[in-house]
Amino acid sequence: MSGFNWNKIDKLKEKPEQICKDCKNFRQYYIKYSADVYHPLTYGHCVKSPRNRRFEYDLACGRWEPNEKFNRAK
């Protein structure tokens, strides 16, 4: 049996409105596969938070601002 945390995956289905991925201060990290092929990773950093690494689906901090370029409003 793997050590993967399936409970966390189930919680992702119930995404809260304010998550790091939807914040304009979140900078996602990418990995370069070849000259022009990049693949996004599941984490990045916040430009306004002292915490070094933030995952896409972490609950947003008090500095959350909507990302209007990529806003997924319903």
Phi and psi restraints in degrees (range 20) as a CNS / XPLOR table:
assign (resid 1 and name C) (resid 2 and name N)
       (resid 2 and name CA) (resid 2 and name C) 1.0 -78.5 20.0 2
assign (resid 2 and name N) (resid 2 and name CA)
       (resid 2 and name C) (resid 3 and name N) 1.0 161.8 20.0 2
assign (resid 2 and name C) (resid 3 and name N)
       (resid 3 and name CA) (resid 3 and name C) 1.0 -89.2 20.0 2
assign (resid 3 and name N) (resid 3 and name CA)
       (resid 3 and name C) (resid 4 and name N) 1.0 17.1 20.0 2
assign (resid 3 and name C) (resid 4 and name N)
       (resid 4 and name CA) (resid 4 and name C) 1.0 -71.1 20.0 2
assign (resid 4 and name N) (resid 4 and name CA)
       (resid 4 and name C) (resid 5 and name N) 1.0 139.2 20.0 2
assign (resid 4 and name C) (resid 5 and name N)
       (resid 5 and name CA) (resid 5 and name C) 1.0 -89.0 20.0 2
assign (resid 5 and name N) (resid 5 and name CA)
       (resid 5 and name C) (resid 6 and name N) 1.0 92.7 20.0 2
assign (resid 5 and name C) (resid 6 and name N)
       (resid 6 and name CA) (resid 6 and name C) 1.0 -70.4 20.0 2
assign (resid 6 and name N) (resid 6 and name CA)
       (resid 6 and name C) (resid 7 and name N) 1.0 -24.5 20.0 2
assign (resid 6 and name C) (resid 7 and name N)
       (resid 7 and name CA) (resid 7 and name C) 1.0 -63.1 20.0 2
assign (resid 7 and name N) (resid 7 and name CA)
       (resid 7 and name C) (resid 8 and name N) 1.0 -36.1 20.0 2
assign (resid 7 and name C) (resid 8 and name N)
       (resid 8 and name CA) (resid 8 and name C) 1.0 -66.5 20.0 2
assign (resid 8 and name N) (resid 8 and name CA)
       (resid 8 and name C) (resid 9 and name N) 1.0 -38.5 20.0 2
assign (resid 8 and name C) (resid 9 and name N)
       (resid 9 and name CA) (resid 9 and name C) 1.0 -63.1 20.0 2
assign (resid 9 and name N) (resid 9 and name CA)
       (resid 9 and name C) (resid 10 and name N) 1.0 -42.4 20.0 2
assign (resid 9 and name C) (resid 10 and name N)
       (resid 10 and name CA) (resid 10 and name C) 1.0 -62.6 20.0 2
assign (resid 10 and name N) (resid 10 and name CA)
       (resid 10 and name C) (resid 11 and name N) 1.0 -36.7 20.0 2
assign (resid 10 and name C) (resid 11 and name N)
       (resid 11 and name CA) (resid 11 and name C) 1.0 -69.9 20.0 2
assign (resid 11 and name N) (resid 11 and name CA)
       (resid 11 and name C) (resid 12 and name N) 1.0 -26.3 20.0 2
assign (resid 11 and name C) (resid 12 and name N)
       (resid 12 and name CA) (resid 12 and name C) 1.0 -66.6 20.0 2
assign (resid 12 and name N) (resid 12 and name CA)
       (resid 12 and name C) (resid 13 and name N) 1.0 -25.5 20.0 2
assign (resid 12 and name C) (resid 13 and name N)
       (resid 13 and name CA) (resid 13 and name C) 1.0 -67.8 20.0 2
assign (resid 13 and name N) (resid 13 and name CA)
       (resid 13 and name C) (resid 14 and name N) 1.0 -24.6 20.0 2
assign (resid 13 and name C) (resid 14 and name N)
       (resid 14 and name CA) (resid 14 and name C) 1.0 -103.7 20.0 2
assign (resid 14 and name N) (resid 14 and name CA)
       (resid 14 and name C) (resid 15 and name N) 1.0 58.0 20.0 2
assign (resid 14 and name C) (resid 15 and name N)
       (resid 15 and name CA) (resid 15 and name C) 1.0 -64.5 20.0 2
assign (resid 15 and name N) (resid 15 and name CA)
       (resid 15 and name C) (resid 16 and name N) 1.0 132.9 20.0 2
assign (resid 15 and name C) (resid 16 and name N)
       (resid 16 and name CA) (resid 16 and name C) 1.0 -72.9 20.0 2
assign (resid 16 and name N) (resid 16 and name CA)
       (resid 16 and name C) (resid 17 and name N) 1.0 166.1 20.0 2
assign (resid 16 and name C) (resid 17 and name N)
       (resid 17 and name CA) (resid 17 and name C) 1.0 -66.3 20.0 2
assign (resid 17 and name N) (resid 17 and name CA)
       (resid 17 and name C) (resid 18 and name N) 1.0 -40.9 20.0 2
assign (resid 17 and name C) (resid 18 and name N)
       (resid 18 and name CA) (resid 18 and name C) 1.0 -105.6 20.0 2
assign (resid 18 and name N) (resid 18 and name CA)
       (resid 18 and name C) (resid 19 and name N) 1.0 100.1 20.0 2
assign (resid 18 and name C) (resid 19 and name N)
       (resid 19 and name CA) (resid 19 and name C) 1.0 -122.3 20.0 2
assign (resid 19 and name N) (resid 19 and name CA)
       (resid 19 and name C) (resid 20 and name N) 1.0 160.7 20.0 2
assign (resid 19 and name C) (resid 20 and name N)
       (resid 20 and name CA) (resid 20 and name C) 1.0 -58.2 20.0 2
assign (resid 20 and name N) (resid 20 and name CA)
       (resid 20 and name C) (resid 21 and name N) 1.0 -38.5 20.0 2
assign (resid 20 and name C) (resid 21 and name N)
       (resid 21 and name CA) (resid 21 and name C) 1.0 -58.8 20.0 2
assign (resid 21 and name N) (resid 21 and name CA)
       (resid 21 and name C) (resid 22 and name N) 1.0 -29.7 20.0 2
assign (resid 21 and name C) (resid 22 and name N)
       (resid 22 and name CA) (resid 22 and name C) 1.0 -93.1 20.0 2
assign (resid 22 and name N) (resid 22 and name CA)
       (resid 22 and name C) (resid 23 and name N) 1.0 7.3 20.0 2
assign (resid 22 and name C) (resid 23 and name N)
       (resid 23 and name CA) (resid 23 and name C) 1.0 -94.7 20.0 2
assign (resid 23 and name N) (resid 23 and name CA)
       (resid 23 and name C) (resid 24 and name N) 1.0 141.9 20.0 2
assign (resid 23 and name C) (resid 24 and name N)
       (resid 24 and name CA) (resid 24 and name C) 1.0 -73.6 20.0 2
assign (resid 24 and name N) (resid 24 and name CA)
       (resid 24 and name C) (resid 25 and name N) 1.0 -13.5 20.0 2
assign (resid 24 and name C) (resid 25 and name N)
       (resid 25 and name CA) (resid 25 and name C) 1.0 -89.8 20.0 2
assign (resid 25 and name N) (resid 25 and name CA)
       (resid 25 and name C) (resid 26 and name N) 1.0 -4.4 20.0 2
assign (resid 25 and name C) (resid 26 and name N)
       (resid 26 and name CA) (resid 26 and name C) 1.0 -85.8 20.0 2
assign (resid 26 and name N) (resid 26 and name CA)
       (resid 26 and name C) (resid 27 and name N) 1.0 130.0 20.0 2
assign (resid 26 and name C) (resid 27 and name N)
       (resid 27 and name CA) (resid 27 and name C) 1.0 -115.4 20.0 2
assign (resid 27 and name N) (resid 27 and name CA)
       (resid 27 and name C) (resid 28 and name N) 1.0 112.8 20.0 2
assign (resid 27 and name C) (resid 28 and name N)
       (resid 28 and name CA) (resid 28 and name C) 1.0 -80.6 20.0 2
assign (resid 28 and name N) (resid 28 and name CA)
       (resid 28 and name C) (resid 29 and name N) 1.0 145.0 20.0 2
assign (resid 28 and name C) (resid 29 and name N)
       (resid 29 and name CA) (resid 29 and name C) 1.0 -93.0 20.0 2
assign (resid 29 and name N) (resid 29 and name CA)
       (resid 29 and name C) (resid 30 and name N) 1.0 151.2 20.0 2
assign (resid 29 and name C) (resid 30 and name N)
       (resid 30 and name CA) (resid 30 and name C) 1.0 -129.9 20.0 2
assign (resid 30 and name N) (resid 30 and name CA)
       (resid 30 and name C) (resid 31 and name N) 1.0 158.2 20.0 2
assign (resid 30 and name C) (resid 31 and name N)
       (resid 31 and name CA) (resid 31 and name C) 1.0 -117.5 20.0 2
assign (resid 31 and name N) (resid 31 and name CA)
       (resid 31 and name C) (resid 32 and name N) 1.0 138.5 20.0 2
assign (resid 31 and name C) (resid 32 and name N)
       (resid 32 and name CA) (resid 32 and name C) 1.0 -94.8 20.0 2
assign (resid 32 and name N) (resid 32 and name CA)
       (resid 32 and name C) (resid 33 and name N) 1.0 121.1 20.0 2
assign (resid 32 and name C) (resid 33 and name N)
       (resid 33 and name CA) (resid 33 and name C) 1.0 -90.5 20.0 2
assign (resid 33 and name N) (resid 33 and name CA)
       (resid 33 and name C) (resid 34 and name N) 1.0 -41.6 20.0 2
assign (resid 33 and name C) (resid 34 and name N)
       (resid 34 and name CA) (resid 34 and name C) 1.0 -148.4 20.0 2
assign (resid 34 and name N) (resid 34 and name CA)
       (resid 34 and name C) (resid 35 and name N) 1.0 -166.2 20.0 2
assign (resid 34 and name C) (resid 35 and name N)
       (resid 35 and name CA) (resid 35 and name C) 1.0 -53.8 20.0 2
assign (resid 35 and name N) (resid 35 and name CA)
       (resid 35 and name C) (resid 36 and name N) 1.0 -42.8 20.0 2
assign (resid 35 and name C) (resid 36 and name N)
       (resid 36 and name CA) (resid 36 and name C) 1.0 -130.6 20.0 2
assign (resid 36 and name N) (resid 36 and name CA)
       (resid 36 and name C) (resid 37 and name N) 1.0 27.3 20.0 2
assign (resid 36 and name C) (resid 37 and name N)
       (resid 37 and name CA) (resid 37 and name C) 1.0 -119.4 20.0 2
assign (resid 37 and name N) (resid 37 and name CA)
       (resid 37 and name C) (resid 38 and name N) 1.0 116.0 20.0 2
assign (resid 37 and name C) (resid 38 and name N)
       (resid 38 and name CA) (resid 38 and name C) 1.0 -119.3 20.0 2
assign (resid 38 and name N) (resid 38 and name CA)
       (resid 38 and name C) (resid 39 and name N) 1.0 144.6 20.0 2
assign (resid 38 and name C) (resid 39 and name N)
       (resid 39 and name CA) (resid 39 and name C) 1.0 -123.4 20.0 2
assign (resid 39 and name N) (resid 39 and name CA)
       (resid 39 and name C) (resid 40 and name N) 1.0 127.7 20.0 2
assign (resid 39 and name C) (resid 40 and name N)
       (resid 40 and name CA) (resid 40 and name C) 1.0 -71.6 20.0 2
assign (resid 40 and name N) (resid 40 and name CA)
       (resid 40 and name C) (resid 41 and name N) 1.0 141.5 20.0 2
assign (resid 40 and name C) (resid 41 and name N)
       (resid 41 and name CA) (resid 41 and name C) 1.0 -92.3 20.0 2
assign (resid 41 and name N) (resid 41 and name CA)
       (resid 41 and name C) (resid 42 and name N) 1.0 170.9 20.0 2
assign (resid 41 and name C) (resid 42 and name N)
       (resid 42 and name CA) (resid 42 and name C) 1.0 -87.8 20.0 2
assign (resid 42 and name N) (resid 42 and name CA)
       (resid 42 and name C) (resid 43 and name N) 1.0 9.0 20.0 2
assign (resid 42 and name C) (resid 43 and name N)
       (resid 43 and name CA) (resid 43 and name C) 1.0 -141.9 20.0 2
assign (resid 43 and name N) (resid 43 and name CA)
       (resid 43 and name C) (resid 44 and name N) 1.0 170.0 20.0 2
assign (resid 43 and name C) (resid 44 and name N)
       (resid 44 and name CA) (resid 44 and name C) 1.0 -167.0 20.0 2
assign (resid 44 and name N) (resid 44 and name CA)
       (resid 44 and name C) (resid 45 and name N) 1.0 -145.9 20.0 2
assign (resid 44 and name C) (resid 45 and name N)
       (resid 45 and name CA) (resid 45 and name C) 1.0 -144.1 20.0 2
assign (resid 45 and name N) (resid 45 and name CA)
       (resid 45 and name C) (resid 46 and name N) 1.0 162.0 20.0 2
assign (resid 45 and name C) (resid 46 and name N)
       (resid 46 and name CA) (resid 46 and name C) 1.0 -102.6 20.0 2
assign (resid 46 and name N) (resid 46 and name CA)
       (resid 46 and name C) (resid 47 and name N) 1.0 131.4 20.0 2
assign (resid 46 and name C) (resid 47 and name N)
       (resid 47 and name CA) (resid 47 and name C) 1.0 -74.9 20.0 2
assign (resid 47 and name N) (resid 47 and name CA)
       (resid 47 and name C) (resid 48 and name N) 1.0 -15.7 20.0 2
assign (resid 47 and name C) (resid 48 and name N)
       (resid 48 and name CA) (resid 48 and name C) 1.0 -112.8 20.0 2
assign (resid 48 and name N) (resid 48 and name CA)
       (resid 48 and name C) (resid 49 and name N) 1.0 9.0 20.0 2
assign (resid 48 and name C) (resid 49 and name N)
       (resid 49 and name CA) (resid 49 and name C) 1.0 -117.6 20.0 2
assign (resid 49 and name N) (resid 49 and name CA)
       (resid 49 and name C) (resid 50 and name N) 1.0 142.8 20.0 2
assign (resid 49 and name C) (resid 50 and name N)
       (resid 50 and name CA) (resid 50 and name C) 1.0 -73.3 20.0 2
assign (resid 50 and name N) (resid 50 and name CA)
       (resid 50 and name C) (resid 51 and name N) 1.0 -13.5 20.0 2
assign (resid 50 and name C) (resid 51 and name N)
       (resid 51 and name CA) (resid 51 and name C) 1.0 -72.8 20.0 2
assign (resid 51 and name N) (resid 51 and name CA)
       (resid 51 and name C) (resid 52 and name N) 1.0 134.6 20.0 2
assign (resid 51 and name C) (resid 52 and name N)
       (resid 52 and name CA) (resid 52 and name C) 1.0 -68.9 20.0 2
assign (resid 52 and name N) (resid 52 and name CA)
       (resid 52 and name C) (resid 53 and name N) 1.0 -52.0 20.0 2
assign (resid 52 and name C) (resid 53 and name N)
       (resid 53 and name CA) (resid 53 and name C) 1.0 -118.7 20.0 2
assign (resid 53 and name N) (resid 53 and name CA)
       (resid 53 and name C) (resid 54 and name N) 1.0 137.0 20.0 2
assign (resid 53 and name C) (resid 54 and name N)
       (resid 54 and name CA) (resid 54 and name C) 1.0 -129.7 20.0 2
assign (resid 54 and name N) (resid 54 and name CA)
       (resid 54 and name C) (resid 55 and name N) 1.0 138.5 20.0 2
assign (resid 54 and name C) (resid 55 and name N)
       (resid 55 and name CA) (resid 55 and name C) 1.0 -90.4 20.0 2
assign (resid 55 and name N) (resid 55 and name CA)
       (resid 55 and name C) (resid 56 and name N) 1.0 155.8 20.0 2
assign (resid 55 and name C) (resid 56 and name N)
       (resid 56 and name CA) (resid 56 and name C) 1.0 -52.0 20.0 2
assign (resid 56 and name N) (resid 56 and name CA)
       (resid 56 and name C) (resid 57 and name N) 1.0 -44.3 20.0 2
assign (resid 56 and name C) (resid 57 and name N)
       (resid 57 and name CA) (resid 57 and name C) 1.0 -100.9 20.0 2
assign (resid 57 and name N) (resid 57 and name CA)
       (resid 57 and name C) (resid 58 and name N) 1.0 19.9 20.0 2
assign (resid 57 and name C) (resid 58 and name N)
       (resid 58 and name CA) (resid 58 and name C) 1.0 -68.0 20.0 2
assign (resid 58 and name N) (resid 58 and name CA)
       (resid 58 and name C) (resid 59 and name N) 1.0 149.0 20.0 2
assign (resid 58 and name C) (resid 59 and name N)
       (resid 59 and name CA) (resid 59 and name C) 1.0 -64.4 20.0 2
assign (resid 59 and name N) (resid 59 and name CA)
       (resid 59 and name C) (resid 60 and name N) 1.0 139.4 20.0 2
assign (resid 59 and name C) (resid 60 and name N)
       (resid 60 and name CA) (resid 60 and name C) 1.0 -69.6 20.0 2
assign (resid 60 and name N) (resid 60 and name CA)
       (resid 60 and name C) (resid 61 and name N) 1.0 150.6 20.0 2
assign (resid 60 and name C) (resid 61 and name N)
       (resid 61 and name CA) (resid 61 and name C) 1.0 -84.6 20.0 2
assign (resid 61 and name N) (resid 61 and name CA)
       (resid 61 and name C) (resid 62 and name N) 1.0 -174.6 20.0 2
assign (resid 61 and name C) (resid 62 and name N)
       (resid 62 and name CA) (resid 62 and name C) 1.0 -70.7 20.0 2
assign (resid 62 and name N) (resid 62 and name CA)
       (resid 62 and name C) (resid 63 and name N) 1.0 -9.1 20.0 2
assign (resid 62 and name C) (resid 63 and name N)
       (resid 63 and name CA) (resid 63 and name C) 1.0 -97.9 20.0 2
assign (resid 63 and name N) (resid 63 and name CA)
       (resid 63 and name C) (resid 64 and name N) 1.0 14.2 20.0 2
assign (resid 63 and name C) (resid 64 and name N)
       (resid 64 and name CA) (resid 64 and name C) 1.0 -64.2 20.0 2
assign (resid 64 and name N) (resid 64 and name CA)
       (resid 64 and name C) (resid 65 and name N) 1.0 132.8 20.0 2
assign (resid 64 and name C) (resid 65 and name N)
       (resid 65 and name CA) (resid 65 and name C) 1.0 -133.3 20.0 2
assign (resid 65 and name N) (resid 65 and name CA)
       (resid 65 and name C) (resid 66 and name N) 1.0 139.5 20.0 2
assign (resid 65 and name C) (resid 66 and name N)
       (resid 66 and name CA) (resid 66 and name C) 1.0 -65.1 20.0 2
assign (resid 66 and name N) (resid 66 and name CA)
       (resid 66 and name C) (resid 67 and name N) 1.0 139.1 20.0 2
assign (resid 66 and name C) (resid 67 and name N)
       (resid 67 and name CA) (resid 67 and name C) 1.0 -88.9 20.0 2
assign (resid 67 and name N) (resid 67 and name CA)
       (resid 67 and name C) (resid 68 and name N) 1.0 103.4 20.0 2
assign (resid 67 and name C) (resid 68 and name N)
       (resid 68 and name CA) (resid 68 and name C) 1.0 -74.4 20.0 2
assign (resid 68 and name N) (resid 68 and name CA)
       (resid 68 and name C) (resid 69 and name N) 1.0 -24.2 20.0 2
assign (resid 68 and name C) (resid 69 and name N)
       (resid 69 and name CA) (resid 69 and name C) 1.0 -68.8 20.0 2
assign (resid 69 and name N) (resid 69 and name CA)
       (resid 69 and name C) (resid 70 and name N) 1.0 -39.9 20.0 2
assign (resid 69 and name C) (resid 70 and name N)
       (resid 70 and name CA) (resid 70 and name C) 1.0 -118.4 20.0 2
assign (resid 70 and name N) (resid 70 and name CA)
       (resid 70 and name C) (resid 71 and name N) 1.0 30.1 20.0 2
assign (resid 70 and name C) (resid 71 and name N)
       (resid 71 and name CA) (resid 71 and name C) 1.0 -66.1 20.0 2
assign (resid 71 and name N) (resid 71 and name CA)
       (resid 71 and name C) (resid 72 and name N) 1.0 127.3 20.0 2
assign (resid 71 and name C) (resid 72 and name N)
       (resid 72 and name CA) (resid 72 and name C) 1.0 -102.6 20.0 2
assign (resid 72 and name N) (resid 72 and name CA)
       (resid 72 and name C) (resid 73 and name N) 1.0 49.7 20.0 2
assign (resid 72 and name C) (resid 73 and name N)
       (resid 73 and name CA) (resid 73 and name C) 1.0 -66.5 20.0 2
assign (resid 73 and name N) (resid 73 and name CA)
       (resid 73 and name C) (resid 74 and name N) 1.0 145.5 20.0 2
